[in-house]
Amino acid sequence: MTEYLIPTYSRQEVAFNKGEGSWLWDEQENKYLDALSGIAVCGLGHSHPAVTAAIQKQAAEVIHTSNLYRIPQQEKLAETICKLSGMEAAFFCNSGAEANEAAIKIARIFGNLNGIQLPTIIVAHKSFHGRTMATLSATGNEKVKLGFEPMVSGFTHVNYNDVDAIKTEIQNNSNVVAVMLEPIQGEGGVNVPDKDYLKAIKELCDENNLLLILDEIQTGIARTGKVFAFQHSNIIPDVLTLAKGLGNGTAIGACVVSGKANNLLYPGTHGSTFGGNPLACAAANAVMETIVNEKLDANAAILGDQIAASFAKKLADTPGVINIRNKGMMFGIELGRPCSDLVKQGLDNGILINVTANSVVRLLPPINMNEEDAAIMVDKVVALIKGFLKEE
Ligand SMILES: Cc1ncc(COP(=O)(O)O)c(C=O)c1O
């Protein structure tokens, strides 16, 4: 019964009551391969033993105390993230949008301290940064903003993967204080930029005393074959935002800072009641430990490329397949026509997939998927796409 829910989602008529690894079972005990991981959240798969054990242990000890007191689990997580990323300090919250809100506030305070009148952040068309008013305003998709005007001011949109567009905006707008980008645009269609894009933008930011904010809410936590996607570009951002895969399903987000973005917030300037509580941090510590111990970043790189090669081979001569993109375990298969019907067809065929940007089949399977499940995923998705493209 969904009648008591505000219908912000058009949900599929299925509910799952059990998950293990890359598989989910519905209430009728039908089995589904999860090639979406709860939208890049359950990167270690469902019911991962280390995460389950950490949650159970922590729940039996203490779940929540608030940030009025020290939280050792949070301190440990901050240290792990900083050491793995090369960054300096973290603020914890409960979601991606909140992590980006913190990043936006940091950019504003940075601008205000530097005497900028109307601190403005350069963001990209086709980006997605969240559903709160500031992150919606940052988002480069007019459809999701419709009806919620007025937007929060202080954002200017440029084309993604276009260094000159950012250079021009910086030259023409003295209010620019930061550039905020996804290393790969997820919701926008799994758009992978040119290899040197992020490095060039980081250089521009450094030359112009701007913050580079990287939204790694979807690309972070080993999804793309490195623990953080920016590590493919040999840079360190000023601000990094994380969520999704960090808690493997427990609600946690993080805004991580370094260099000139560090030491801008102090007591009273920002906060969160739940953010980084012992339960969420215990789960996230188990996630990070598992990734490091099992080298799941390298696993995502190798397996991701094997899967992409398999798709390329099996879909090579299929008219209507425009492009196959991947970075690690983040896949986009672009078709020549809108294909949102594939989601339901997938469900009917025992696989959970997603369609984004109307015509891109997006797959975000667990980063530790085994090869057997990966082969099943490829075969199911190829069959779905071929069948769909034959329909007119
Ligand atoms: C890149 C990116 N940023 C931010 C968000 C918002 O995260 P949340 O839904 O946890 O607020 C998302 C969610 O899809 C995302 O993909």
PDBQT file of the ligand as one rigid body, heavy atoms in Angstrom, charges set to zero:
ROOT
HETATM    1  C1  LIG A 401      26.879  12.842  -7.902  1.00  0.00    +0.000 C 
HETATM    2  C2  LIG A 401      25.778  12.926  -6.893  1.00  0.00    +0.000 A 
HETATM    3  N1  LIG A 401      25.742  13.940  -6.018  1.00  0.00    +0.000 NA
HETATM    4  C3  LIG A 401      24.800  14.035  -5.079  1.00  0.00    +0.000 A 
HETATM    5  C4  LIG A 401      23.783  13.111  -4.990  1.00  0.00    +0.000 A 
HETATM    6  C5  LIG A 401      22.731  13.260  -3.920  1.00  0.00    +0.000 C 
HETATM    7  O1  LIG A 401      22.905  12.290  -2.947  1.00  0.00    +0.000 OA
HETATM    8  P1  LIG A 401      21.725  11.954  -1.907  1.00  0.00    +0.000 P 
HETATM    9  O2  LIG A 401      20.606  11.366  -2.703  1.00  0.00    +0.000 OA
HETATM   10  O3  LIG A 401      22.352  10.988  -0.953  1.00  0.00    +0.000 OA
HETATM   11  O4  LIG A 401      21.348  13.241  -1.259  1.00  0.00    +0.000 OA
HETATM   12  C6  LIG A 401      23.763  12.042  -5.877  1.00  0.00    +0.000 A 
HETATM   13  C7  LIG A 401      22.670  11.046  -5.841  1.00  0.00    +0.000 C 
HETATM   14  O5  LIG A 401      22.366  10.393  -6.788  1.00  0.00    +0.000 OA
HETATM   15  C8  LIG A 401      24.779  11.945  -6.858  1.00  0.00    +0.000 A 
HETATM   16  O6  LIG A 401      24.800  10.947  -7.745  1.00  0.00    +0.000 OA
ENDROOT
TORSDOF 0
